[in-house]
Amino acid sequence: MSAEKTKKTDFKKYVFWFWILFAGPVFSLFLFILCIRMFADLPDTEALQNPKTNLATEVFSSDMKVLGKFYAENRTIVKFDQISPNVVNALIATEDVRFFNHSGVDVRALLRAVYGAVTGNSASGGGSTLTQQLAKMLFPREDLSKAGLVLRKFKEWIIAVKLEREYTKQEIIAMYLNKFDYVNNAVGIKSAAQIYFGTTPDSLSMEQAATLVGMAKNPAYFNPNRFHDRSEGRRNTVLQQMEKYGFLTKVQSDSLQKIPLKLKFQPENHNEGLAPYFREYLRDVFLKKWCEENPKPDGTKYNVYRDGLKIYTTIDSRMQRYAEEAVTEHLRELQASFDKELKNKRNAPFAWNVNKEEIKSIMHQGMKRSERYRVLKKGGMSEAAIEKNFNTKTEMTLFTWKGAIDTMMTPMDSIRYYKRFLQTGFMSMEPQTGYIKAWVGGISHKYFQYDHVQIGHSRQVGSTFKPFVYALAIQEGYSPCYRVPNVRTCIDMPPGQPQYCPDNAGGEEKLDGKMLTLQQALAHSVNYVSAYLIKQFGANAVAELAHRMGVVSKIDPTPSICLGTPEISVFEMVGANSTFANKGTWIEPTFVTRIEDKNGKVLADFVPRTEEVMNEEKSYVMLQLMKGVVQMGTGSRLRYRYKLNMPIAGKTGTTQNNSDGWFMGITPDLVSGCWVGGEDRAVHFDRTDQGQGAQMALPIWAKYMQKVYTDKTIKISQSDFEKPAKRIEIEMDCSKYNKELESGIENFEMDDF
């Protein structure tokens, strides 16, 4: 080799080593930076250990039934040991048979997938392991090009390997099943098991498990609620896979494939399930306020739709169901009677004495309160355009007691149609604990979302207010046997106003002029006696007593309150009447006992407030007074029609024109109250025998209590109210005073005002 060639060779070596020694590190650094940028969005260890998952807040009854959920995604986490082996085996056989033998990436499956892609053989299967699928669910892909998709695949492999290091195989399976969206608001295996089959994840049968696992391929396409045959076929494919890999014998597989696909589809939303009115009040009022006032340790606010809180309530699922059944049974019959009356009304559903201008005003207010109006107004539509929209026919689904119907109707006509329906509010609570056991705010939350238990303050309570007047008299030393002349009483009013001289209601004239005991007067709801008592003690004193017993609504201290003009909610009335059954101590109506976070840590406990309003003796005397309403007065149909012969204290109430019907019923263990009426006071029965509280509201209470007493799993006493330990100084044996009056009116029942 010549010297010249040797020099050229040496020069090339120098150049080569120059690039190796100097340019190499630069290039390596470039590649390193590029990789960092390409994989910069990979989750770190903390993100893998605490993946962001939206968890539903669950609402539990006192007997530990799930009443409902609040969620962005309807997901509740379950552990691996809470999942049926049927689900696990079906998942492994169908999605990743070598799951327990790889570390996140299955090379054999990957090569098979590549071979299938090259040859066009789609039957060769995919290459993604369960862990890779979980990685994709935990850290979703964005829209990518083909090149970006390849890079994303590499990232998912890395995430899958990291997941395998952080979690056990069992934990990965549980995470996958908890994360998967089974459509129809069924996110996670717990929701899917409940919504599709009405069961829990640990109780899923083999064919049920195969159905849900089959959805993993494409949940919308294999939706069993929409595509029954398609879903059943996919289920059978899963069963065949289980046979192929030894999880089932051929005999078992063949037998299971012959079983028809049977769903128990129970959609979960705020309109479905038990206690929808209660749950909505809980969400929209109580929890909204609690979250505002009780931030997390880091200062952020709890989110009831994402943080997986657990709300433990006082509602008893059995008693709630009985209350809803009682409302449905009675209101369906009562509505039928009301519809017959409406056929003869010119202005139906409004009363005969409501003029056209008043109807126009009511309808206009109804339009402005509607959701349609709010949406159109928010969208910038003018008033004239909105009016035109409301008077243009459109397709709609209407509520009826026989089931929903589809029809064509103008929105304005639908408003008038819905005003014909009688509404209700019913609440039941334990007087000793303050725990609310049942809450029914209306007849159908899907169509009528206004709650008539707590939100509804706009209806007069009628004669159910009279026990407050009588309680004040008992406080001041009167006896139930104290005799009062049943004569018209006039009360002086402020200068410039005429005297207030209320009359007795129709039928009470038969007692006019007679001396009545307080027990007789309350039993028959005699207005003259109520006016007499409020004249003795004053409206201010009565209003103050009602407030001490838990009434927070405004009470104008005018003499007319003795006949029940105040507008008070069912919630307040039940709480106030519980004072009598709780030995004179008011206890705050309570519906939540505690709140926990997703890990079971107690965030809040709730203890009701109490206040002693009257002593034990006088509260017991009031119960004896109110027992007379059931024994011989306006509530006596509880005995002869509903055969409820246990000790019951109560009070009926009916307001002017039969616009509102009330009943408050008290037993030693339960105090319950009910209101029934139209959405507008202008919608009511013409005849009092149909529109009085004893006919409209009392039957709901009666049917509810019949069901409660029949259920032996509910420990409700049928014994009498407990007597005070001390000797009762107040005389309650009225036979010593007026035997002749008692025999003359004992069986008399009249309308209640």
C-alpha positions in Angstrom: 0.0 0.0 0.0 1.4 3.4 -1.0 2.1 6.1 1.6 -0.6 8.2 -0.1 -3.3 5.6 0.3 -2.2 5.0 3.9 -2.7 8.7 4.6 -6.2 8.6 3.1 -7.1 5.6 5.2 -5.8 7.2 8.4 -7.8 10.4 7.6 -11.0 8.4 7.2 -10.4 6.7 10.5 -9.9 10.1 12.1 -13.1 11.4 10.6 -15.0 8.3 11.7 -13.8 8.5 15.3 -14.4 12.2 15.2 -18.1 11.6 14.5 -18.2 8.7 17.0 -16.5 10.7 19.8 -18.0 14.1 19.2 -21.1 13.9 16.9 -22.3 10.6 18.5 -23.1 12.1 21.9 -24.8 15.1 20.2 -27.0 12.7 18.1 -27.7 10.5 21.1 -28.8 13.6 23.0 -31.0 14.6 20.1 -32.6 11.1 20.2 -33.0 11.3 23.9 -34.7 14.7 23.8 -36.9 13.4 20.9 -38.0 10.4 23.0 -38.7 12.6 26.0 -40.9 14.8 23.8 -42.6 11.8 22.3 -43.3 10.0 25.6 -43.6 13.1 27.8 -47.3 12.5 28.3 -46.8 9.0 29.8 -48.4 8.9 33.3 -46.0 8.9 36.3 -46.1 6.6 39.2 -48.5 8.7 41.2 -50.9 8.8 38.2 -50.7 5.1 37.9 -51.3 4.5 41.6 -54.2 7.0 41.6 -55.9 7.0 38.2 -58.6 9.6 37.8 -61.9 7.8 37.8 -65.4 9.4 38.1 -67.3 7.6 40.9 -71.0 7.9 41.5 -72.3 9.1 44.8 -74.5 6.5 46.3 -77.6 7.2 48.5 -78.4 4.4 51.0 -81.6 3.8 52.9 -81.6 2.9 56.6 -81.9 -0.8 55.7 -78.9 -0.5 53.4 -80.6 -0.5 50.0 -79.3 1.8 47.3 -82.0 4.4 46.7 -80.2 6.0 43.9 -77.0 7.6 42.6 -75.7 11.0 41.5 -73.1 10.7 38.7 -71.2 12.0 35.7 -70.5 8.3 35.1 -72.7 5.7 36.9 -69.7 3.8 38.4 -69.2 2.3 41.8 -66.0 0.5 42.6 -66.1 -3.2 43.6 -63.1 -5.3 44.7 -62.0 -8.5 42.9 -63.5 -10.8 45.6 -66.9 -9.1 45.0 -66.9 -10.2 41.4 -68.3 -13.6 40.4 -65.6 -16.1 39.0 -68.0 -16.5 36.1 -67.2 -13.0 35.0 -63.5 -13.4 35.5 -63.3 -16.7 33.6 -65.5 -15.4 30.7 -63.2 -12.3 30.5 -60.0 -14.3 30.4 -61.3 -16.8 27.8 -62.6 -14.1 25.5 -60.2 -11.2 25.8 -56.8 -12.5 27.0 -56.4 -16.2 27.6 -52.7 -15.8 28.6 -53.4 -12.9 30.9 -51.7 -14.6 33.9 -48.6 -15.5 31.9 -47.5 -12.1 30.4 -46.3 -8.9 31.9 -48.6 -6.5 30.1 -47.6 -7.3 26.5 -48.4 -10.7 24.9 -45.7 -11.2 22.2 -47.5 -14.2 20.7 -50.8 -12.3 20.4 -49.0 -9.4 19.0 -47.2 -11.4 16.3 -50.6 -13.1 15.5 -52.2 -9.7 15.1 -49.4 -8.5 12.8 -49.7 -11.6 10.7 -53.4 -11.1 10.5 -53.0 -7.5 9.4 -50.5 -8.5 6.7 -52.5 -11.4 5.3 -55.9 -9.8 5.8 -57.0 -12.5 8.1 -59.2 -10.8 10.7 -60.0 -14.1 12.4 -56.5 -14.2 13.7 -57.6 -11.8 16.5 -56.2 -8.6 18.1 -52.9 -8.2 19.9 -54.1 -6.0 22.9 -53.9 -7.6 26.3 -56.4 -6.8 29.1 -53.8 -4.6 30.7 -53.3 -2.7 27.4 -57.1 -2.2 27.1 -57.1 -1.0 30.7 -54.3 1.5 29.8 -56.3 2.8 26.9 -59.4 3.3 29.2 -57.4 4.9 32.0 -55.5 7.2 29.6 -57.8 7.6 26.5 -56.4 8.2 23.0 -56.9 11.4 21.2 -57.7 11.5 17.5 -54.5 10.3 15.8 -53.1 9.8 12.4 -51.8 6.3 11.4 -48.3 7.3 12.4 -49.6 8.8 15.7 -51.6 5.6 16.3 -48.4 3.5 16.0 -46.6 5.8 18.5 -49.7 5.6 20.8 -49.5 1.8 20.7 -45.9 1.9 22.0 -47.0 4.2 24.8 -49.8 1.8 25.8 -47.3 -1.0 25.9 -45.1 1.0 28.3 -48.2 2.0 30.4 -49.3 -1.7 30.5 -45.9 -2.9 31.7 -46.0 -0.2 34.4 -49.5 -1.2 35.4 -48.3 -4.8 35.8 -45.6 -3.6 38.1 -47.9 -1.5 40.2 -50.9 -3.8 40.6 -51.6 -7.5 41.0 -53.4 -9.4 38.2 -56.5 -9.5 40.3 -56.5 -5.8 40.8 -56.0 -5.2 37.1 -59.1 -7.4 36.3 -61.1 -5.5 38.9 -59.9 -2.1 37.5 -60.9 -3.2 34.0 -64.4 -4.3 35.0 -64.9 -1.2 37.1 -63.8 1.1 34.3 -65.7 -0.4 31.3 -68.8 1.4 30.0 -71.6 -1.0 29.4 -73.9 1.8 27.9 -77.3 2.7 29.2 -75.7 4.6 32.1 -74.1 1.3 33.3 -70.5 2.2 33.9 -68.6 -0.6 35.7 -69.6 -4.1 36.5 -71.7 -3.2 39.6 -73.9 -0.9 37.6 -74.1 -3.3 34.7 -75.2 -6.2 36.9 -77.9 -4.1 38.5 -79.2 -2.3 35.4 -79.3 -5.4 33.1 -80.0 -8.2 35.5 -81.2 -6.6 38.8 -78.4 -8.3 40.7 -74.9 -7.8 42.2 -71.5 -8.6 40.5 -70.9 -11.5 42.9 -74.2 -13.2 41.9 -74.0 -13.1 38.1 -74.8 -16.4 36.6 -72.6 -17.9 33.8 -74.9 -16.8 31.0 -75.3 -13.3 32.5 -71.6 -13.0 32.9 -71.0 -14.1 29.3 -73.5 -11.5 28.1 -71.7 -8.6 29.8 -68.3 -9.8 28.8 -69.5 -10.2 25.2 -70.2 -6.4 25.2 -66.4 -5.8 25.6 -66.0 -6.2 21.8 -68.4 -3.3 21.1 -70.9 -2.3 23.9 -73.2 -0.3 21.6 -73.4 -2.9 18.9 -74.0 -5.7 21.4 -76.3 -3.7 23.6 -78.7 -6.5 25.0 -81.5 -4.0 25.6 -81.6 -2.8 22.0 -80.2 -5.8 20.1 -81.5 -8.9 21.8 -80.6 -11.5 19.2 -77.3 -10.0 18.4 -76.3 -9.9 22.0 -77.5 -13.5 22.6 -75.3 -14.6 19.7 -72.3 -12.8 21.1 -73.0 -14.4 24.5 -72.9 -17.8 22.9 -69.6 -17.0 21.3 -68.2 -16.2 24.7 -69.5 -19.5 26.1 -67.8 -21.3 23.2 -64.5 -19.6 24.1 -64.9 -20.7 27.7 -65.4 -24.3 26.4 -62.4 -24.0 24.1 -60.1 -23.0 27.0 -61.4 -25.4 29.5 -63.6 -23.2 31.7 -66.7 -25.1 30.6 -67.3 -28.6 29.4 -69.0 -29.1 26.0 -72.2 -30.3 27.8 -72.2 -27.1 30.0 -71.6 -24.8 27.1 -74.3 -26.4 24.9 -76.8 -26.3 27.7 -76.1 -22.6 28.6 -76.3 -21.6 24.9 -79.9 -22.9 24.8 -81.0 -20.6 27.6 -82.9 -17.6 26.2 -81.3 -14.2 27.0 -83.4 -12.8 29.9 -82.9 -9.3 31.0 -84.3 -7.5 34.1 -83.6 -4.1 32.6 -83.8 -1.4 35.3 -82.5 2.0 34.0 -81.0 4.2 36.6 -81.7 7.9 36.5 -83.1 10.6 38.7 -86.7 9.9 37.7 -86.6 6.1 38.3 -86.4 4.1 41.5 -87.5 4.8 45.0 -87.9 8.2 46.6 -87.1 10.4 43.5 -88.5 13.5 45.1 -86.5 12.9 48.2 -83.3 12.2 46.2 -83.8 15.4 44.2 -84.2 17.5 47.3 -81.1 15.8 48.8 -79.1 16.6 45.7 -80.3 20.0 44.8 -80.7 21.5 48.3 -79.0 19.6 51.0 -75.8 18.3 49.3 -75.3 21.5 47.4 -75.2 23.4 50.6 -73.1 20.8 52.4 -70.5 20.8 49.7 -70.3 24.6 49.7 -69.7 24.7 53.5 -67.5 21.6 53.9 -64.5 21.7 51.5 -61.8 18.9 51.2 -58.6 19.2 53.2 -56.9 20.7 50.1 -59.6 23.5 49.9 -61.4 22.2 46.8 -65.1 21.3 46.9 -66.5 17.9 46.9 -68.3 16.9 43.7 -71.3 14.7 44.2 -71.1 13.5 40.6 -67.5 12.4 40.6 -66.1 11.9 44.1 -68.0 8.7 45.0 -69.5 9.9 48.3 -71.7 7.6 50.3 -74.8 9.3 51.8 -76.6 7.3 54.5 -80.2 8.4 54.9 -83.0 7.6 57.4 -85.4 6.5 54.6 -86.6 3.0 55.1 -86.9 1.4 51.6 -89.9 -0.8 52.7 -91.9 2.1 54.1 -91.0 4.3 51.2 -92.3 1.7 48.8 -95.5 1.4 50.8 -96.0 5.1 50.8 -95.5 5.3 47.0 -97.9 2.4 46.6 -100.5 4.1 48.8 -100.3 7.3 46.9 -100.7 5.5 43.5 -103.6 3.4 44.7 -105.6 6.2 46.1 -104.8 9.0 43.7 -105.6 6.8 40.7 -109.1 6.3 42.1 -109.5 9.9 43.3 -108.4 11.2 39.9 -111.0 9.0 38.1 -113.7 10.6 40.4 -112.4 14.1 39.7 -112.3 13.4 35.9 -116.0 12.5 36.0 -116.8 15.8 37.7 -114.7 17.7 35.1 -116.8 16.4 32.2 -119.6 18.7 33.3 -117.4 21.8 33.9 -117.4 24.5 31.2 -114.0 25.8 32.2 -112.4 22.4 33.0 -110.2 21.7 34.9 -110.9 25.0 36.7 -113.8 25.6 39.0 -117.1 27.0 37.7 -116.6 30.4 39.5 -113.2 31.1 37.8 -113.6 33.6 35.1 -111.8 33.8 31.7 -109.3 36.5 32.8 -108.3 34.5 35.8 -107.9 31.4 33.6 -105.8 33.3 31.1 -103.6 34.6 34.0 -103.1 31.0 35.4 -102.2 29.6 32.0 -99.8 32.4 31.3 -98.0 31.8 34.6 -97.9 28.1 33.8 -96.3 28.8 30.5 -93.6 31.1 32.1 -92.8 28.5 34.7 -92.3 25.7 32.2 -88.9 24.3 31.1 -89.8 24.9 27.5 -90.3 28.6 28.1 -87.0 28.9 29.9 -85.1 27.1 27.1 -86.7 29.3 24.4 -86.2 32.5 26.4 -82.5 31.6 27.0 -82.1 31.0 23.3 -83.1 34.6 22.6 -86.6 34.0 21.3 -89.0 36.9 21.5 -92.2 36.8 23.6 -94.3 36.8 20.4 -92.4 33.9 19.0 -92.6 32.0 22.2 -96.4 32.5 22.3 -96.6 31.1 18.7 -94.4 28.1 19.7 -96.7 27.3 22.6 -99.7 27.4 20.4 -98.3 25.1 17.7 -99.0 21.4 17.8 -96.1 19.1 18.3 -95.4 15.5 19.2 -95.3 14.8 22.9 -95.7 12.0 25.5 -98.3 12.6 28.2 -98.7 11.2 31.7 -101.9 9.2 32.4 -102.7 6.9 35.3 -102.9 4.0 32.8 -99.5 4.7 31.3 -97.8 7.2 29.1 -99.4 8.0 25.7 -98.0 9.6 22.6 -100.0 12.4 20.9 -100.0 15.6 19.0 -100.8 18.7 21.1 -99.9 22.3 21.6 -97.6 23.0 24.6 -100.3 25.4 25.9 -102.9 22.6 25.8 -100.6 20.3 27.6 -100.2 22.8 30.4 -104.0 22.9 30.8 -104.1 19.0 30.5 -101.6 18.6 33.4 -103.4 21.1 35.6 -106.3 18.6 35.9 -104.2 16.2 37.9 -104.5 16.1 41.7 -101.1 16.2 43.4 -99.9 15.1 46.8 -97.2 15.4 49.4 -96.7 12.7 52.1 -94.1 12.3 54.8 -93.6 9.8 57.6 -91.1 10.1 60.5 -90.2 8.5 63.9 -91.1 11.1 66.6 -88.5 9.8 69.1 -85.5 10.1 66.7 -86.6 12.7 64.1 -85.8 10.2 61.4 -87.8 10.5 58.2 -88.8 7.1 57.0 -90.8 7.9 53.8 -91.1 11.0 51.5 -93.4 11.2 48.5 -93.4 14.6 46.9 -95.8 14.0 44.0 -97.5 11.5 41.7 -94.7 11.1 39.1 -91.3 12.8 39.2 -90.8 12.3 35.5 -93.8 14.5 34.6 -94.3 16.6 37.8 -91.0 17.5 39.4 -92.3 20.0 42.0 -91.8 18.6 45.5 -94.9 19.0 47.7 -93.2 17.8 50.9 -90.5 20.4 51.6 -90.5 22.9 48.7 -94.3 23.3 48.7 -95.1 26.1 51.2 -97.9 27.7 49.2 -101.0 25.8 50.5 -103.1 26.5 53.5 -103.3 23.8 56.2 -106.9 24.1 57.2 -108.1 22.5 60.4 -104.9 20.6 60.8 -103.7 23.9 62.4 -106.3 23.7 65.2 -104.3 21.4 67.4 -101.8 24.3 67.9 -104.8 26.4 69.2 -105.9 23.6 71.5 -102.4 22.9 72.7 -102.1 26.4 73.9 -105.4 26.0 75.8 -104.1 22.8 77.4 -100.8 24.7 78.3 -102.9 27.3 80.0 -104.6 24.7 82.2 -107.7 23.8 80.2 -108.9 20.2 80.4 -110.2 18.2 77.4 -113.5 18.1 79.3 -113.7 21.9 79.6 -117.0 22.9 78.2 -117.4 25.8 75.8 -120.6 27.2 74.4 -120.9 26.4 70.7 -122.0 29.9 69.7 -120.8 32.4 67.2 -117.7 34.3 68.6 -116.6 37.7 67.3 -113.1 39.1 67.7 -112.3 42.8 67.6 -109.8 43.8 64.8 -107.6 46.9 64.5 -109.4 50.2 63.9 -111.0 50.5 60.5 -111.5 46.7 60.1 -114.7 44.9 60.8 -115.0 42.3 63.5 -113.9 38.8 62.7 -116.8 36.4 63.2 -116.2 33.0 61.6 -119.1 30.6 61.1 -119.4 27.0 61.5 -119.1 24.8 58.5 -122.0 23.0 56.9 -123.4 20.3 59.2 -122.1 21.8 62.4 -125.3 23.8 62.9 -126.8 20.6 64.4 -124.5 21.3 67.4 -125.2 25.1 67.6 -126.0 26.4 71.0 -124.9 23.3 72.9 -122.1 23.1 75.4 -119.2 21.1 73.9 -116.1 19.7 75.6 -112.8 20.6 73.9 -112.5 16.9 73.0 -115.9 17.0 71.2 -115.1 20.3 69.5 -111.8 19.2 68.2 -113.2 15.8 67.1 -115.8 17.6 64.9 -113.5 20.5 64.1 -116.1 23.1 65.3 -115.1 26.6 64.1 -117.0 28.5 66.8 -114.9 26.8 69.5 -111.6 27.5 67.7 -112.6 31.2 67.5 -113.5 31.2 71.2 -110.1 29.8 72.2 -108.0 32.1 70.0 -110.0 35.0 71.5 -109.0 33.9 74.9 -105.3 33.5 74.2 -104.5 35.6 71.2 -103.1 34.8 67.7 -99.6 35.9 68.7 -99.3 33.2 71.4 -100.6 30.5 69.0 -98.2 31.5 66.3 -95.3 31.5 68.8 -96.2 28.0 70.0 -96.4 26.7 66.4 -92.9 28.2 65.7 -91.5 26.5 68.8 -92.9 23.2 67.5 -90.9 23.5 64.3 -93.0 25.6 61.9 -90.6 28.0 60.1 -93.0 29.3 57.6 -94.4 32.8 58.2 -97.6 32.9 60.3 -99.4 36.2 60.3 -100.8 36.5 63.8 -104.4 37.2 62.8 -107.4 35.6 64.3 -108.2 33.7 61.1 -105.2 31.3 61.8 -107.6 29.4 64.1 -109.3 28.0 61.0 -106.0 27.2 59.3 -105.1 30.0 57.0 -101.3 29.7 57.4 -99.4 28.2 54.5 -97.1 25.5 55.9 -95.3 22.6 54.3 -96.0 18.9 54.9 -92.4 18.7 56.3 -93.1 21.3 59.0 -96.5 19.9 59.9 -95.2 16.4 60.4 -92.3 17.7 62.5 -94.6 19.8 64.6 -97.1 17.0 65.3 -94.3 14.7 66.3 -93.9 16.9 69.4 -97.1 15.4 70.8 -95.8 11.9 70.4 -92.3 12.7 71.7 -93.6 13.7 75.1 -93.6 17.4 74.4 -90.1 17.7 72.9 -89.8 18.9 69.4 -87.1 17.1 67.4 -85.8 18.3 64.1 -86.9 16.1 61.1 -83.7 14.4 59.9 -83.0 12.5 56.7 -79.2 12.1 56.6 -77.2 10.3 59.4 -73.7 10.5 57.9 -71.6 11.1 54.8 -68.5 9.1 53.9 -65.9 9.6 51.2 -65.1 6.9 48.6 -62.8 5.1 51.0 -65.3 4.9 53.8 -63.9 7.8 55.9 -66.7 9.6 57.8 -66.9 13.2 56.7 -69.9 14.2 58.7 -72.4 12.9 61.3 -75.8 14.5 61.8 -77.7 14.7 65.1 -81.1 16.4 65.1 -81.7 19.5 67.3 -84.4 19.3 70.0 -86.4 21.7 72.1 -88.8 21.1 75.0 -92.0 22.8 74.1 -94.5 21.4 76.7 -94.3 18.9 79.5 -95.0 15.2 79.2 -98.4 15.4 80.9 -99.8 18.1 78.6 -98.5 16.5 75.4 -100.1 13.2 76.5 -103.4 15.1 77.1 -103.2 16.5 73.5 -102.8 13.0 72.2 -106.0 12.0 74.0 -107.7 15.0 72.5 -106.6 14.1 69.0 -107.6 10.5 69.5 -111.1 11.7 69.7 -110.9 12.8 66.1 -110.5 9.1 65.1 -112.8 7.7 67.7 -115.8 9.8 67.1 -115.0 12.6 64.7 -114.0 13.5 61.2 -111.3 10.7 61.1 -113.6 7.9 62.2 -113.5 6.2 58.8 -110.1 4.9 59.8 -112.1 2.6 62.1 -115.1 1.5 60.1 -113.7 1.6 56.6 -110.0 0.8 57.0 -110.3 -1.4 60.1 -107.4 0.4 61.8 -108.4 -0.2 65.4 -105.1 0.5 67.1 -104.6 3.7 69.1 -104.4 6.6 66.6 -104.4 10.4 67.2 -105.1 12.6 64.2 -106.6 15.6 62.6 -108.2 16.2 59.2 -108.2 19.5 57.4 -110.0 21.1 54.4 -109.5 24.6 53.1 -112.0 27.0 51.5 -113.6 25.7 48.3 -112.1 22.2 48.9 -108.8 23.4 47.4 -106.7 21.5 49.9 -107.3 18.2 51.8 -105.0 17.3 54.7 -104.6 14.5 57.3 -102.1 14.2 60.1 -101.9 10.8 61.8 -100.1 10.0 65.0 -99.2 6.6 66.4 -96.6 5.9 69.1 -93.9 5.0 66.6 -94.8 7.0 63.5 -96.1 10.4 62.7 -97.2 10.9 59.1 -98.9 13.7 57.2 -100.5 14.0 53.8 -101.7 16.9 51.6 -103.8 16.5 48.4 -104.9 19.2 46.0 -104.6 20.6 42.5 -101.5 22.4 41.3 -103.6 25.6 41.4 -106.2 26.4 44.0 -108.7 27.0 41.2 -108.7 23.2 40.5 -110.7 21.4 43.1 -113.8 19.3 43.7 -117.1 21.2 43.9 -118.7 18.9 46.5 -117.2 18.7 50.0 -118.0 15.1 50.4 -115.4 14.5 47.7 -113.0 17.4 48.4 -112.6 17.2 52.2 -109.4 16.0 53.9 -111.1 12.8 55.2 -111.8 11.8 51.5 -108.7 13.2 49.7 -105.8 12.8 52.1 -106.8 10.4 54.9 -107.0 7.3 52.7 -103.3 7.6 51.7 -102.3 7.6 55.4 -104.7 4.6 56.0 -103.4 2.5 53.1 -99.8 3.3 54.1 -100.3 2.2 57.7 -102.1 -0.9 56.6 -99.1 -2.0 54.6 -96.6 -1.0 57.4 -98.5 -3.0 60.0 -98.8 -6.0 57.7 -95.0 -6.1 57.2 -93.7 -8.0 60.2 -90.1 -7.2 59.3 -90.9 -3.6 60.3 -91.1 -3.2 64.1 -94.0 -0.9 64.6 -95.9 -1.0 67.8 -99.7 -1.2 67.9 -99.8 -0.5 71.6 -101.2 2.7 73.2 -99.3 5.9 73.8 -97.1 5.7 76.9 -98.6 7.4 80.0 -96.5 9.8 82.0 -94.9 8.2 85.1 -96.4 10.9 87.3 -100.0 11.1 88.1 -102.0 13.1 85.5 -103.6 16.1 87.2 -105.7 17.1 84.3 -109.2 15.4 84.2 -109.7 13.5 81.0 -112.9 11.5 81.8 -115.4 13.7 80.2 -118.3 11.3 81.0 -118.4 12.8 84.4 -119.2 16.1 82.9 -121.7 15.7 80.1 -123.0 12.2 79.5 -126.1 13.4 77.7 -124.1 15.4 75.2 -121.7 12.6 74.5 -124.5 10.1 73.8 -126.2 12.6 71.5 -123.3 13.3 69.2 -121.1 10.3 69.6 -121.7 8.8 66.2 -122.1 12.1 64.4 -119.6 12.7 61.5 -119.5 16.0 59.6 -117.4 17.7 57.0 -114.2 19.2 58.3 -113.1 22.8 57.7 
